[in-house]
Amino acid sequence: MSTIKKNPSTATLATPARQRRGHGRATLQDVAEQAGVTAITVSRFLRAPAVVAAETAQRIEAALLTTGYVPNKQAGQLASGHS
């Protein structure tokens, strides 16, 4: 049985922050981090605000304003298969 040698350059390090792809727009993840919730919660709030707790909704609204998030309709259509 052979042993696998680990390359020190591939050792597990802290993962770097995700780089934006040049558009510079805020993402759902940016809003979620700002509000202290998950991206799924932000998405749920955008689709149906009534299903999110009032305190959480206030934090998300503040984060939306702070980050300047604008939903990308084309991305939403692609994700939903209605393009």
C-alpha positions in Angstrom: 0.0 0.0 0.0 1.5 3.3 -1.0 1.4 6.4 1.2 0.1 9.7 -0.1 2.4 12.6 0.6 0.8 15.9 1.3 2.1 18.9 -0.5 2.6 21.7 2.0 1.4 24.2 -0.5 -2.0 22.6 -0.7 -2.5 22.5 3.1 -5.9 23.7 4.2 -5.8 27.4 4.8 -8.6 29.9 5.5 -10.6 30.2 2.4 -10.2 33.6 0.7 -13.1 35.9 0.3 -15.1 35.2 -2.8 -14.1 37.7 -5.6 -16.7 39.5 -7.5 -16.7 39.0 -11.2 -16.3 42.7 -12.1 -19.9 43.9 -11.9 -19.4 45.4 -8.4 -23.0 44.9 -7.4 -24.1 43.7 -4.0 -25.2 40.0 -3.9 -27.7 38.2 -1.8 -24.8 36.9 0.2 -23.6 40.5 0.9 -27.0 41.4 2.2 -27.2 38.3 4.3 -23.8 38.9 5.9 -24.8 42.5 6.6 -28.1 41.4 8.2 -26.7 38.5 10.1 -28.9 35.9 8.3 -28.5 33.4 5.6 -28.9 34.1 1.8 -32.0 31.8 1.8 -33.7 34.1 4.4 -33.0 37.2 2.3 -34.4 35.4 -0.7 -37.5 34.4 1.2 -37.9 38.0 2.4 -37.7 39.3 -1.1 -40.3 36.8 -2.4 -42.7 36.9 0.6 -41.9 39.4 3.4 -44.7 38.2 5.6 -43.0 34.8 6.2 -40.0 36.4 7.9 -40.0 37.6 11.5 -40.5 41.4 11.9 -37.1 41.9 13.6 -35.4 39.9 10.9 -37.2 41.8 8.2 -36.1 45.1 9.6 -32.4 44.0 9.6 -32.8 42.7 6.0 -34.4 46.0 4.9 -31.6 48.0 6.5 -29.0 45.7 4.8 -30.7 46.1 1.5 -30.5 49.9 1.8 -26.9 49.8 3.1 -25.6 47.5 0.3 -27.7 49.0 -2.5 -28.8 45.5 -3.5 -30.9 45.4 -6.7 -32.4 42.0 -7.8 -31.1 40.8 -11.2 -34.3 39.7 -13.1 -32.4 37.9 -15.8 -30.5 35.8 -13.2 -33.8 35.1 -11.4 -35.3 33.9 -14.6 -32.4 31.7 -15.4 -32.4 30.2 -12.0 -36.2 29.5 -12.1 -36.0 28.1 -15.7 -38.4 30.7 -17.0 -35.9 32.5 -19.3 
